[in-house]
């Protein structure tokens, strides 16, 4: 009898060890009895999804394939859940990772019988230290340069009873600005055309960090602070500038390119343009040329600074907008101001259905 009891005890211990091993994965993350939910994710422009197959252009400036927004699969997004009736925090800034091509999250099965709906909100990329406002109706995200460079997104709020969740839809919107440049030679005198070499282009005083406050009740957010500025080198190299608007090209990191997808762009926290503060610095060389019997020696390292103040309506950068600034260089006189203007288009958009594209 003792031997039989001892065998039962060993079998029980073996069963417990097996269950214990099955309760945790190799990283020790989640227990097997927790229920897993999936996410149906889309990235939208102005809250309106645009199918991937639809061709979208803005003023003939952008190729359709350039309208692509992505989330880095190596960076998680953050998920917050607040009980609608009590305001209690149900899900505290959970990190949601992509694994095997899709995003999922395991929840405590004891919470699936909650009688109150949960208000969910997500953002990308995930950060530590989310701050909550009174009644947990707002939360604040302190995005640094690293997060801004990732292209921050915030989802619309979604209200669900936990017991009804199998696939949680998350519709993300862009909250920063995507900025880039195009350049061409607009010199009217034929003998002076085709002599300009772009050497450097820098954006000065770019807002690159700030605090974003999201209101769960209103479903809206705003930037409350942008206190860190930096200079961004967009181009460094030697590129002959094309003549005429038909040869205008996007500015890449070391060359001028035809498509936006190949160009050098950067994200910025939406900012208010101020006199003398934000500007673009352009450095270019001019080849030697002969005009009216006179030979002009090459010019090196010509520097021009162009203020952004006054280029945008109300001097405000609108969250979620994509700005492409156009530089037309006129060599009628090397001291003549460069023609400088801006066009604005909605952000590049793609829909991610069933996480196939992540």
N, C-alpha and C positions, 0 to 999 in steps of 0.2 A: 504493500500500500504506500509506503514511504517512497519506494522507487517510482510508483505511478504518479504520486504527487510531485516528485522532483521533475519528472518528465513534463507534466503539465506546466510547472513553473518555467521550465526552460522554453517550452513552446510559447508561453505567454510573453516571455522576455524577447524571444525572437520576433514574435508578431509586433511587439511594441517598437523594436528597433527598426523593423521594416516600415511601419507607419511613420516613424520619426524621420527616416530617410526620405520617404515620399512627401513629407509635409513641406520640405524646403528644397528649392533648386540649388544648383551648385553655388550660386552667389548668396544663398540664404535670404532671398528677398521676400517671397510670399508663401503662405501655407496653402496646401492643396484644397482645403475646404472653403477658401475664399472664392466668391463668384467674380468672374472676369467680365468686364464690359469692353466693347469696342467703340471706335470713333469714326464717324463719317465726316471727313474734313474737306472744307472748301476754302479757297482764298479768293476774296471778291473785290471788285472795284465799286466804290460808292454803294456797297450793300447789294449790288445786282450781279448774280453769277453770269458768266459768259462761257458758253461751251467751248471746249478746246478746238473744235473743228471750225468755229466761226472766224472769219477773217476780220480783223479789227485794225484800222489805220486811223491816224490823227493827222489831218492836214497833209497827208502824203509823206509825213516825216519818218514814220516808223514801220518796219516790216512786221508782218503778222507773227513770225516766229519769235520776235523779240518780246512779245507779251507773255512772259513766263515768270512766275513768282514761286520760289521754293523755300522749304524749311530744311535746314541742315539735319539729316537723319542722325547725326552724332550729337545733336543738342536736343534736350527734351523741351517740351512746353509745360507750362504750369497750369494746374487746374484747381479752382477754388469752388467750394460749395457752401451755400448759406441756407439754413432752414428759413423758409419764407415767413412762417408765423412768429417764431421766437427770435429770429435773428442770430441764433446760435451758429457757430462755425461747424459745419458737418465735415467738410474736407479742407484740410489746412495746407494749401500751397503744395499739392502733390506734384511730383515730377513724373511726367508721362514720356516714356521712351519708345522709340521705334525698334521693334524686334521682328525679324523675318518678314520685313516689308509692310508691317502694319503697326498701329498704335493700340495699346490695350492697357487696362488698369484693373487690378483686383481689389474688391471692396469687402469689408467685413459683412458676412451674411446676417449678422444680428441687426444690421441697420436696414435690411430690406423690408421690414414691416413698419417702418416709420409712417405715421399717419399724416404727416405734413409734406408738401412738395419742397423740393430743393431747387434753389436758384444757382445754376452753374455758370461760371465764366472762366475762360481760358486765355492765356497770353503766351507769346513766344518772343525770345527764348526765356527759359526758366531762370529765375534769380532767387537768391536767399533773402530772407528778411522782408517779406511783404508787410506793409503797415495797413491797419484797418481803421476806418473812421467810426464815428458814433453809430451805434446800433449795427455795425458791420455792413452798412449799406453802401459804403465805398471802400476801395482799397487802392493803395499807392504803390507804384513800381519805380524804384530808383534805378534807372538804366544808366550804366556807364558806357565808355567808349566801345568796349567789347560787345556789349549788347546792341548798341546802336549800329555797329558795323554788320550785325547779323540781320538787320532789317526787321525791327520789332512789329509784332502783330497783336491785336486784341480781338477776341471773339465777341459776337453778340451774346447776350444772356440767353440761357435756355432753362426753362422751368419743367421739371419732371418729378414724378413720384419715383422713389428709388426702386420700388418693386416692379415698375414698368420699364426700367431701362434694360435694353439689350445692346442697342447701338445708339450712342449719344451724338447727335449732329452738332458740329461746331463750324460756324461760319466766321472766318477770320477777316479782319480789315487791317490795312496798312495804317500806321499812325505816324510814320516819319515822312521825309521827302527823299525821293530818288533824284539825284542831280548829275547831269552830264553836259557835254559841250559838242558843238559842231563848228567847223571853221572853213572859210574859203577866201580866195583872193578876189576882191571886188574892184580892183584898179581899172578905171575906164580906158586909160592910155595903153594901147596895144604893146608899145615898146617896153612898158614897165611891168607887164604881166608875167607871172610865172617865175618871179625872183625871190619869193619869200620862203624862208625855212623856219618852221616852228621849232623852237629849242626847248621851251619849258612853258608849262601852264600850271599855275597854282591858285587854289581858292583860299582866301585869307579870312580868318575869323569865322570858321564853320562851327555852328552849335552842335556839339557832339555828345552831350550827356544831359540828363534832366530827369525830372520826376513826372510821371504820368499818373493821373488820378482817374479811376474808372468808377462811374456811378451805376450800381446794379439796378436801382429803381428806374432811372431814366434811360438806361441802356446806352449812355453816352460817356465819353471821356474827354479829358483835356490835359494839356501840358501846363503844369503849374509853375515850373521852374526849369530854366536852361542856363546853367551857370558855368559850363566848361566850354571853352572855345579852342580850336586848334587850326593849324594850316594844313591843307591837303594838297600834296603834289599829284596832279592828275596826269601830266605828261612830262617826260624827260627824254630827249633824243634829238634827232635831226630828220625832219619830215618836210618835203616840198609841199607847199600848200596849193591845192587845185584852184584853177581860175573859173570864176562864175559859180552861181548857185547850183548849176547842174553838176558841178564837181565838188560840192560841199561834202565833207566827210566828218564822221564822228571822230572824236579825239580818243585814241587808245592810250595805253600806258607808255608806249615808245613808238607808235606809228599812227597814221590816220587810216581809219577803217570804214568800210561801207555800211556795216550793220551795227545797230545798237548793241546787240548781244556780244559783239567783239570789243566794244569800247570800254573805257575806264569810267565807271560811275561810282558814286559814293552816297551813303545815307547820311542825312542830317536831321537833327531835331528841328521841327518847325519853329521859325524864329521871326522876330520883327526886324525889318531892315532899318538901320539907322544911318544918318548922314556920316560919312567918313569911316564907318566901321567895317562893313563887309564889302570886299572887293575881289576882283580877279586880276592876277598879275600875269601878263603875257610877255615872254621873252622870245625874240625872233632875230634871225640874220637876214640880210639882203645881199643877193649876188651883185657883183659889179655889172654895169650896163653902160651902153652908149646912147645918148639922146641928143638930137640936134647937133651932132658933131662933137659933143663933149663926152668924155669917158668919166664915169663915176665909179670910184673904188668901192669894193664890198664894205658893207656895214656889219659889225658884229655886236651881238648882245644888246639889241634894242629893247628897252623895258617900257612897257605901258601898263598903267594901273587903271582899272575901270570899275567904278563904284556901282553897286547893285541897287542902291537906294533910288527909288523912283521908277524902277522897272516893273514892279508888280503892283497890282491893285491894292490900295491901302497899305502898301509896303509890308504885307503879311504873307508868309509862306503857309499854305493851307495843308493840314495833315492829310496824308494819303495821296498827295499829288506828285506828279513826276515833272520835273523842270528840265528843259533842254535849252541852254543858252547858245545863241548863234553869234559867232564872231566873224565879221567881214572886214578884212584888212585892205585899206586903200593906200597905194604907194604914190599917188599923185604928188604927195609930199610925205616924207617919212615922219613929219611932225603933225600931219593931219590926224585928227582923232579917228580911232577905229570905230566903224559903225557897229553898234552893240545893241542887241535886242534879245527878247526872250519869248519863247512859246511854251505853252503849258498843255500837258495832256494828262488824262487820267492814268493811274498806275497800270503797269502791265498786269495782265490777269490770266489765270488758268484755273480750271476747276479740277480738284483732285477727288475722284470718285473711288470709294472703296480702297483708298490709300495706294492705288496701283502705281502712282508716280512718285511715291516717296522713297 
